Each structure stands twice: as C-alpha cells, then as structure tokens.
Amino acid sequence: MVATTRGANSPRKLKFSDKIVTKGITTDALVKKMKALHSELASMDQDNVDTNTLQGARKELISTTILLHKDKGVRALAACCIADLLRLYAPDAPYTAPELKDIFQFFFRQLSTGLRGPDAPYYNEYFYLLESLASIKSIVLVCDIPAADELLCTIFRNIFDLVPMGLPKNVEMFMAEILVALIDECASLPSEVLEILLAQFLPARTRTDSPAYRLSIGVCTRTADKLQRHVAQYFGDLLLQHTPDDQTSMPAEDVEELRTAHELVQRLAQAVAPLLLNVVPQLEEELRVTDQTIRSIATQTLGAIFGDSNGAKLARTYPSTWSQWLLRRNDRVAAIRVIFIECSKDIVSHHAELKGDMEEALKGKFMDPDDKVRAAVCKLFSQIDYEAALHHVAKSQLEELAGRCLDRKPIVRHEAFNSIGRLFSLAYPEIENNDLAAVPQFSWIPGKLIEAAAMSETRDEAEKCISEFVLPLPAKNEDVVPWTERLLLIMKYLNSSHVTSLLALANLKSARPSVFERFIQCCVDFNGGTIDKDEEEITRNLNHAIKVVTSQSADANKLADDLRAFAKLNESRLYKLLKTCVDPQTDLKTLIKSTSEFHRRVEQASSGILETMSWFLRRASLHIVNQSSIPTLVKKLKLADQPNTESQALVGTGGDESSQQTHAEIIADRAQSVLECMSKFNPAVYAPHLAELVKALADEKHPRLVQYCTQALAAIVSLDSSLAPTEKRTTDRLVKIALSDVPKQAKFALRVLSHCKDGAHLCAKVINTIAPALPGAEGDTLVAHIAALAEAAKSCPEAFEDKSNVITTYLVQELLMSNTPSTEDEMITDDADEEWVEDSQLNTIGKAKLLALKVMHNRCLAHVHSDAALDISQPVFKLLFTILEHSGAVNPSVEYDPRIKARLRLQAAVSLLKMSSSETYANVVLKNLIMLAITLQDTSFRVRSELLNKFTLLCINRKLVPNFYVLVFITAHDPEREIRERARNWVVASMRRLPLELRVQHFDMLFIRLLHLLAHHPDFAVTTEGLQDMAKYLEFYLEIVATAENIPLQFHLALKAKTVRDADSHVFSEHLYVLSELAQHLIRARAKNRGWTLNTYPGKVKIPADIFRALPNHEAASKISKKEYLPEENLQWLSGAGKSVRSPTSKARKTRDDKDKAPRKRKATASGRTNGAAKKARRPKKANTWREQSEDEESEEDPTSESDQDRDQDQGKTKSKPRPSTSTREERRLRRSRGGEEEPKQDSEESGEEEGSDEGESDSDSDGESGEEGEEGSDKGKSAEGVRKKRRLRGPRLTQRKRRSVPSKS
C-alpha cells in the first residue's frame, strides 16, 4: 500500500502571481508573462482548481491594455488565457454579461484576422482558442447575453468568412461544433443567421468541394429539428411578400427572387432534405394557386426535388405533394405541362419504384393537343440512358413514342425520331448479345421506322434516323463483317413487308442509270451555268432531273433550290466523289472515304446545302448494303446448311414464321432476301465476285447456296454477256442444274446458258431432253421442267421453237385443260373456304399450270418483232381471255379447284399486262380492256391486290402505254380501303412527277376512255341505282385528277362523247351517251361546289380512233345531240353531286369495314345483284342517298334482305311480275354473259411471291406502292388477323357477276 501525501487532493492554486501589466514593460516581456500564464492555466484541471487564485489574472486579462494591445501575440495569448479561465470557471461565468460580450467579440476578431493557415503567426494559439470554444462549449455563454442577436450574426459571418481559406479539416470540424452549439442553445434564431446559413446553398456557391457548403450541410443536418420551423417561416414570409394580392402580373424582380428562393429549396432538398419538413407542403399549396408563374416555379422545383437521388423517399414521405405534382401533367397551361415533362427525366432515370406513376402520367402526353408538349415528351426519351429505358420504361411507352414519328408537326417528329433512333443505337450491343430483356424491348424499333419511311411526309426524317442510328456507315477502320451482320440481325426481327421496304430503302431497287446519276451528268453538262451550246435544252434537262429527284420528298422546293445551288458550284471533284458514291461497284472502304470527303468539301463550299446533299447521298448510294457485303452474306447461307452451328431458336420471328427456326436459319433467310434483291434489281454489284459465283455452283453440300449463285450468275450475265462462263466443266454443271427438279435453279441455269458462247446448242440440249419427258414427269420435276421451258421461251426462242408444238400441245391439252387433282391434302389453308392459296401451299399441278401460262406469254414476247408475232399470239390471247371469261377455267366443262382458278385468273391477267408492254400486243388487249377491268374487281382480294401491284409496277417501269392507266380508276368500288388508297396514291405520285403536257396526255385525256370503259361495263344500267354506281367511278376520277385548270377539258371531253359512236355496237354507243350526260352533270356540280369557272375549252382534242368511230352523217349527229339520254328522275340526286369525297384514310371517316366486327361472307347468286352486294331498299325522297353510299363502305345487311327475297321470289315464280328496273337490268346482263356464276371464297391474308416467277422482271410488290401497303404484313395479333381475313372475303361491289364474253361487233 502506497502512502498518500497530505494535501494531494486539495484544489490547485495558480502559482503565477505577477501583475501582467506593469509600467514600462516591454512587449517581449509582456509576451513572456502571457505565455507563462497561458502555460499554467492550460495545465490546470477544471475539476481541481482554486478559482480564488485566478481572480487577479481574471481582471487583468480583460483590461483594455491587454484587449487593445497593438501586438498580435499579446492579444492571441490573452484570448487563449481568457478561454482557459472560462473553462476553469465552468459552469459559472467569471464575467458579467457586458464583459462576456466584449470577450466574444474579441475572440472572433482574433480568429478572423489570425486564423489564416498553419503558416500564419501564432496559428497554434488561434487554433487552441477555436478548439477550446468548440470542445468546452463555452461559446454557449453567448446565448445568455441579453440582445445577443447581433453577436450571433457576427460569429456566423466571421466563421463563414474564414472557412473558405483552405483550413485543415479539424478546423472546419471545430467551427461546425461552435455553430451547432449556438443554434441548439439560442432561444430564437435571428433571421440573418438563417440567411447566412441558407446563402451557402445558393447555386453560385453549391460546389461540392466548397468548405463553406460542406460546413453549412453539416450544421443544418445536425440542427434540422431546430431549423425546420425557421426555414418554413422564412419561405412562407418570402412567398407572401412576393405574391400579388390581385390578378396583376408579378414584377420581374419579384419573379427573380421567387426563382432564387425555389432554387434554394431545391438545393436544400438535395443536401438536407429533413430541413424541408414544413416547406414541401407550402410548395404543394403553390401548385394549386391561380398564378401561372408561381405554379410553374413550384412545378419545376418539386420536379427537381423528386428527381434527385432521394426523390423516391420524398415521394413516399409526402404522398399528397407527389400526387398533386403528378396532376400538373394536365395543367391548363401548356408551358407548365412542358415543365412537368422536362422534370420527369431524372425521375424516370433514377427511380424504378416510381415507374408505375410516371408511366401513367406520361401516357396521355403523347397525344397532348399542344405540339410543344408532345415534342417535350418525345425529347424526354432522348435524355435517358439505356438502363433507364430498359428497366424504368414500359414497352408501351416506347411504342407510343414511335407513333409520334408520324405526328403532323415537324418539331414533334424530329424529337420522336431522334429519341427512338438513339435508344435503339444504345440497345443494339445488348440485342447483338441476345439479351433476353433488350430484344423484346427494342428489336421492333427498326420496323416502325421502316413503316414511317413508307409515308411520304415522314420518309426523309425516317431515312435519316435509320442511316444515323439503326444502320450507320461503319467507322473508318471497322471491318465490313460487323456492318453486314448488323443489317442481318436487324432484319431478323422484321416481318416480310418490312424486309421488302428496307431493301428499297437500301437503294438496291433503283433502276440503273438512276435519276441521281442523271442529275450528276446534268450538273456536269450545266457547267455552273457557263454553256457553249444547247443552253436551253441543258437547263431544261437539269430542271427536269431536279424535279424527278425531289418528287418524292415532302420539302421538294427547298431541296430543288439546294440542288440548283450545288449545280452552280461547278466543282469537278464533288461530281467525281458523287459518282464514286453512287457507283454500285464501289466497295465499303471507298464509300466511307468518299462520303466523308464529300461532306467536308460541301460544308466548306456552301454549308447551307449540306443537309440536302446528305439527303441526296442517302437516296443515291448503297449505304446500307453493297458489294463488300456479299462474302458475309454468302457465308451466312452456308452456315444454315451446317447442323449445330448456332442452337439459339426463335418462334415466329418477325410475325411470319410459325415453326421454330435456329438463329442461323433465320439469318440465312434474311441474307437470301438481300442477295435475291441484288440479283433482281442491281446485279452490277456481283461483278467483282464473279469467280466465287462460278466456283460455288459445284458446292452440292449447300443447295441454297447453289440456287443463289445460279440466280446471281444469271443476273450478272444478263447485264453483261461477256461475263458468261466459258469453261466446259461449268457449262456442263449448268446443264445438269437446268435438268434438276428445283424450279428456280433450273430457270436461272437455263438463263445463264442462253448467254454462253455456245448458248443455242446448250439450251437446245436441255429443251430436247425436257420436251419428251414432260408426259412422264411428276411433282417438282414437272414444275422445274416447265420453269426451264418458260425461261427458254424468252431467252433462247430459236431453240424453243424446234419443240414448240410438242410443248404447247402438252401444256394446253394435257395440263391446262385437265382437271386439277384433289388437293385437300396438298393445299391446307387456314380456312377451307378461302378463294386463294399461297405459293407455299400450292400443289405441284397448280404451280405447273401457272408456269404454263408464263411459257405462253414469254414465247409471244420473244417473237414480238417477227412477222409471225400475231399468228403465235392469237391462240395465246384466246387462251388467256377464255380463262378470264370462265372465272379461271380453261375448259368450262371441267371442275377446277376454286383456289387454282383464282391463281389462274391472276396469272392470265398479269400475262396480258406483260404482253401489253409491246405495242403490237397492246392494241389487242386494249380492244378487250374490259376483261382486265373486271379482273381488277375480282371476288378475291388477293387477285385484286396482286394485279394492282403488277399493274402499277409495269406503269412505273414504263412498260404500259398511258391508255392502260384508265384501269386504275376501276378500283373506285373496291370494298378495301387499302386498294383504293394505293390506286389513288399511285395516280397522285405519277401526276406529280410528270410535266404539264405529259400529265394532260396521260391522265386528263383518260376521261373519255373511262367513259368508254364504263359503257362496256356489265353492271351498266339506265336505272337510278345503276347510274349512281357509274357516278361513283366518275367521281373517283374527278376527285383525284380534276382541278380548276383542267375541269374545262374534262367537260369538253364529256361533250365530245356525244359526237362519236362506239366502235363495237350501237348498244354501247347509247351507254356512252348516257354517261356523257351524267359526266356533264357531275362536272357542273363539282365546279359549282368548288367555285371553279367552267369556261369553254379553247383547244382542240383528238378523240381516240381505236375505240370510237365518227357518226355517219350530220342528221345523226344532230339527232343525238338534241336527245336527252339521261332519265329525268336522276336530276334530283345529281343536284347534290360534286361535294368533296374525303380520303378513305381520313380519321373522321368511319366506314363499316373499319369496325372490328367481322362481316359475313357475300355470295353471288343468279337471282340477286350480279355485284353480290345486298343493299337496303333505297329511300327515293332523300336526294343524296347515292352520295352517302359512295362515301361509306358496302352495306352489311343480311344477304336475305327484303330486296333479295323479292328477287328470289320473282325468279322462283314464273307468273310473278318482277320489278321493271331490276328485271330489265338482269336480263340485259344475262344476254351479254356466258359461263357459270361462282360463289366467292374467302381470301387469305398473307401475300406471297409466285414460285418460278420471271425473276428478270420486277416482281417485287414494294416499289410504287402506298405507305399503308408496308403495314400489310405487320403482326397485329390473331384476333385482328381473323377480322381482316373475313373483311377481305367481300368482293368489290359490281364484281361478283357472271363472267361476260367479249361482245361481238355490230
């Protein structure tokens, strides 16, 4: 045990007993004394001190001599000693309140001047003072001083002035302790102190590396409970102060202060959210005020708060405020709705838990009536990242975004295209990796962009989006393989119609030389405007080229001006670069280099036209796929034939396939589509790869590759015969392929052989082998042999003629005239009643019959310039017209499968159109044009649709003379809006491209031919009902073609129709005169309703001599001109004619076939209307009933309606007296008709390309069709698909009739 010294626990006394200040003491001596005193005081323990011994030092230290001493060291040491005294006397204060006030003022004067960093003099003393105040909490004595608000403000000001000095972290920590202690202990917080704190959160000061910002966050966080009430009161007073009492607008300075205050709230929410416990409800109230400025500021502020990292927590903490903020999406002011959307970005990006609320809030904004709101919501999606788009955005929202690509406002479309394209670009790497979440979320986007590119208004923007985001040109050093694989992977998720449209966008289908190449040549000839000779012609050619190039653009005028500016630049280097880019044989590396240089040079020469010239390059160059892609495409074909290459399987990819396919098989299908398109439309790309094509012919392990190479080789040798193979081994291989049982291979192989050096001998060898083998051939072998013969008839007619009698005899008598075997097991369709069968479901006999017709028309075309052309074609014309007359039956006494008959009707009509490409044969077809018109009104939708496709393609390629254009107006009665719109769009586009004089010849002068065609129509009848049907044809024509400028010509043509007679018979002449008067009434009514002046036509017109004859004499002409052929009772309903017929695509128009309800099938019966339309009994009192019928779709009444029952009873009872008008009309039709009447079958929805079709001609359906056609194959679900199939059962009005024969001439 250790002995305890006496007095060890007694209080410690201060040993320093000297007077601090004596007379004459030097500063050094004073400093020495102060240090001694400070040293002893600092060593003393607060709990063991005799405070009586401190009295002397206590009084001396606060003397003015010390506190106001000139020496910094003296003052610093004095401050430390006083701080020690405060520590030793605690908890009692050793000084009076006034003295304490002077002391703390003294403390912070010393700190503000001396605490400048570790290198400053007496830094340790200042640090000691600060530490003492913070740790001992002696600073709280300030709160006991009466009227200490000013002192508190001074302390806060001094500390926030000090903190930016870059002091050590522990100094900041002590400062924070001091401020927290003051806030906690003070009874009331001065407003200036609060302002000093909040000022640190202003935007100008809120840098994360700012010490003052860090200090204020720390202080506010630790004192949030105390500060909440003060902060709420502060903002409440501020809002009240700047809110106007009446409805007057707020002064600009008040608005600025409000904005600053709300920005402060926003920063506080980010840094110290608990501080706003009572402020957020105030912001909620601001959302409800009537003042727009306050509402907008509050909406923006709360949006930023909820979008911050802790926004989801705040939304849960303040559910009422969150709900009220969400209601701002429907604010009556569009600007506030825009603010709401702009603030939604961070919420969508950062808070998955708020996904449901935001999805609901943004749902209706895509259809907001204000375009700025729609543009803002579209722009929102361009600002979020990939992860947010994948996890926080529903697919339905992205689909709505894609829908805005078709918005009527350009600003909305621009934002929508930019957003949806950018999102796909971000998602592509994950789609490439087959990410199971990314594929369904984003892979459909290219399909929607392709659909937008099919619309004339959005085509330019869609193409730009595709070229920038979906299928951009690769970087300079990037390999061509990833570029091509990207195309194939995107095509993997497209349906067949999208694939077709994409290949058109890839410029593979442009005819060569293209209009763009012609423009470049015109620029070269123009020479910048300096032309030596033929100036007028060169200028005219340039203007025409510009018009054609820009005809398909929505902003044609601007493009034309920019192209003219480009022509005036006259820079040969630019022309050379353009030619390189447009050349189909340019490889990818050269294309990238030339495109980059071209853009750079154009920007330097004239930056204003850069956008237009970029558009020009997108339309002209092969920027999506070119000749460099061919090796990769071929490789993908090979992989599909190798088992277990890629096991990944998809079901129904793109909406077309119903069975499982591996990834490799789907990619191979897409590669084959690209290669086949190249072969059909752009074979020049194969020129650098000719050797590989020939080598691949012998690769029997890959049959798909052999077929492709044969087709490609046929295309390239057709373009340039000098490239045809010459080696015997190759030609022998081609002969073997031509005799194979694969139809396409056989056809293309024979085409290649026909261009070889010894082609005639090789083709004859194949034909001589096939001809005797035809009777014994079966199945695919028969189809392949006839496909080869069809090609031989066209490519090597001399060799074919040696066996033509044997071949044609077999094809007609043994194949076409015979019955098609039972096909129930071979042609299984979705609906057994469909009057159509796809190529994939067509049996071999059906395929053989179709190819037999191709043999016939190919043989005729091959001999079109020979003297025997008419002799050869006569039996073919008879055969084709017979098929059309007998509804697809070659032999009326034989029962045919109705689906085969539909295919034969289509093929016969297509054969007639193709033969009409020759003037010799066109004259024959024009005399019987009514047969093609009736086929365009076939009971099968697919027959009508495919025939219209072929017709428009032939017209686009200028294969048909303009006299045939009249056929397109027969679609006026088609029940399918799609067909009517395609016909309308083709006419409008064609007229837009043509110069005025050609437009007059091609379309304006057609009016009299339309009258002639309708006069021969089997549904013509001089009854109110019949004439109303005829009026719809005429109105359809006038609606599309008639203008204020050409209406006098139309009226003149209608008058001229009564000055001639029909070339066929007197009956048709009377029909013509009725139609002439009907057309005159319609034109007068149209001119009146539109305010057009119907002047006398000043020119002279030549009436077509091929369909009209002159009247025999003047007396006959006078008699006809004076006689009224139009019954007077028709004048009543004609008085309401001429009103504008809205386009069937108008949203306001609600037609019956637009309803979801599937209509019942219509059947044509001999007792009913020959058009198969069951109609309501007409109400004669209503003058414009016919007009309603023309604007709406067919009546969907039950086929056994009252009128039809009456007809059935009339025919069933021989003694009953039928109604005069219907009976007379029916009898007249029956007298003009022959052949049986058929029950219409349901048509298939899907479209297909004929197997073994003539690949040398443009068989694709995509070119020249309307934008709606691109959507035909889209995947719309089983129920919608079924409804559409049933809709298409209905034949057009005026089509389900007995097939009429060609009338005999009288």
Salt bridges, closest charged atoms under 4 A:
ASP84 OD2 - HIS38 ND1 3.04
ASP84 OD1 - ARG87 NH2 3.90
GLU172 OE2 - ARG214 NH2 3.06
GLU177 OE1 - LYS137 NZ 3.80
GLU177 OE2 - ARG222 NH2 3.19
GLU192 OE2 - ARG157 NH1 2.33
ASP209 OD1 - ARG207 NE 3.29
ASP254 OD1 - HIS242 ND1 3.04
GLU257 OE1 - HIS242 NE2 2.88
GLU284 OE2 - ARG288 NH2 3.03
GLU285 OE2 - ARG288 NH1 3.05
GLU286 OE1 - HIS262 NE2 2.61
ASP331 OD2 - ARG295 NE 2.91
ASP331 OD2 - ARG328 NH1 2.45
ASP346 OD1 - LYS345 NZ 2.94
GLU360 OE1 - LYS363 NZ 3.27
ASP368 OD1 - ARG337 NH2 2.95
ASP368 OD2 - LYS365 NZ 3.13
GLU387 OE1 - HIS391 NE2 3.11
ASP407 OD2 - ARG374 NE 2.77
ASP407 OD2 - ARG404 NH1 2.48
GLU451 OE1 - LYS448 NZ 3.83
GLU451 OE2 - HIS498 NE2 2.79
ASP460 OD1 - ARG619 NH2 2.72
GLU461 OE1 - ARG413 NE 2.79
GLU463 OE2 - ARG459 NE 2.88
GLU463 OE1 - ARG619 NE 2.61
GLU485 OE2 - LYS636 NZ 3.24
GLU517 OE1 - ARG512 NH1 3.66
ASP561 OD1 - ARG564 NH1 3.66
ASP562 OD2 - LYS558 NZ 2.78
GLU597 OE1 - ARG573 NH2 2.93
GLU597 OE2 - ARG601 NE 2.91
GLU611 OE2 - LYS464 NZ 3.06
GLU646 OE1 - HIS663 NE2 3.48
GLU657 OE2 - ARG670 NH2 3.79
ASP669 OD1 - ARG704 NH1 3.00
ASP699 OD2 - HIS702 ND1 2.87
GLU700 OE2 - ARG733 NH1 3.27
GLU700 OE2 - LYS736 NZ 3.58
GLU727 OE1 - ARG729 NH2 3.87
ASP732 OD2 - LYS728 NZ 2.75
GLU791 OE1 - ARG751 NH2 2.98
GLU801 OE2 - ARG859 NE 2.84
GLU801 OE2 - HIS863 NE2 3.03
ASP830 OD2 - LYS1285 NZ 2.71
ASP833 OD2 - LYS1161 NZ 2.94
GLU835 OE2 - ARG905 NH2 2.97
GLU838 OE2 - ARG942 NH1 2.63
ASP839 OD1 - ARG903 NH2 2.75
GLU885 OE1 - ARG1234 NH2 2.98
ASP897 OD1 - ARG899 NE 3.35
ASP938 OD1 - ARG905 NE 2.55
ASP938 OD1 - ARG1299 NH2 3.34
GLU946 OE2 - ARG942 NH2 3.18
ASP974 OD2 - ARG944 NE 2.63
GLU976 OE1 - ARG1287 NH2 3.44
GLU978 OE2 - ARG982 NH1 2.94
GLU978 OE1 - ARG1284 NH2 2.64
GLU978 OE1 - ARG1288 NH2 2.66
GLU981 OE2 - ARG984 NE 3.03
ASP1019 OD1 - ARG1229 NH2 2.95
ASP1019 OD2 - ARG1297 NH2 2.71
GLU1025 OE2 - ARG1169 NH1 2.98
GLU1025 OE2 - LYS1175 NZ 4.00
GLU1025 OE1 - ARG1225 NH1 3.93
ASP1029 OD2 - ARG1169 NH2 3.61
ASP1029 OD2 - ARG1225 NH2 3.95
ASP1029 OD1 - ARG1293 NH2 2.81
GLU1035 OE1 - ARG1086 NH2 3.12
GLU1035 OE2 - ARG1187 NH2 2.39
GLU1039 OE1 - ARG1086 NH1 3.13
GLU1039 OE1 - ARG1090 NH2 3.50
ASP1062 OD2 - HIS1012 NE2 3.16
ASP1062 OD2 - HIS1016 NE2 2.74
ASP1064 OD2 - HIS1016 ND1 3.69
GLU1070 OE2 - HIS1066 NE2 3.13
GLU1077 OE2 - LYS1058 NZ 2.77
ASP1106 OD1 - ARG1009 NH2 3.01
ASP1153 OD2 - ARG1287 NH2 3.76
ASP1153 OD2 - ARG1290 NH2 3.84
ASP1154 OD2 - ARG977 NH1 3.31
GLU1188 OE2 - LYS1182 NZ 2.41
GLU1191 OE2 - ARG1187 NH1 3.99
GLU1193 OE2 - ARG980 NH2 2.56
GLU1194 OE2 - ARG1162 NH1 2.35
GLU1194 OE1 - ARG1293 NE 2.89
GLU1196 OE2 - ARG1290 NH1 3.67
GLU1197 OE2 - LYS1176 NZ 3.73
ASP1204 OD1 - ARG1207 NH1 2.59
GLU1238 OE2 - LYS901 NZ 1.82
GLU1239 OE2 - LYS1163 NZ 3.33
GLU1245 OE2 - ARG1284 NE 3.73
GLU1245 OE1 - ARG1288 NH1 2.50
GLU1249 OE2 - LYS680 NZ 2.66
GLU1250 OE1 - LYS854 NZ 3.22
GLU1251 OE1 - LYS847 NZ 3.25
ASP1254 OD1 - ARG751 NH2 3.62
ASP1254 OD1 - LYS794 NZ 2.51
GLU1255 OE1 - LYS680 NZ 3.57
GLU1255 OE2 - LYS747 NZ 3.95
GLU1257 OE1 - LYS914 NZ 3.61
ASP1259 OD1 - LYS950 NZ 3.68
GLU1269 OE1 - ARG982 NE 3.79
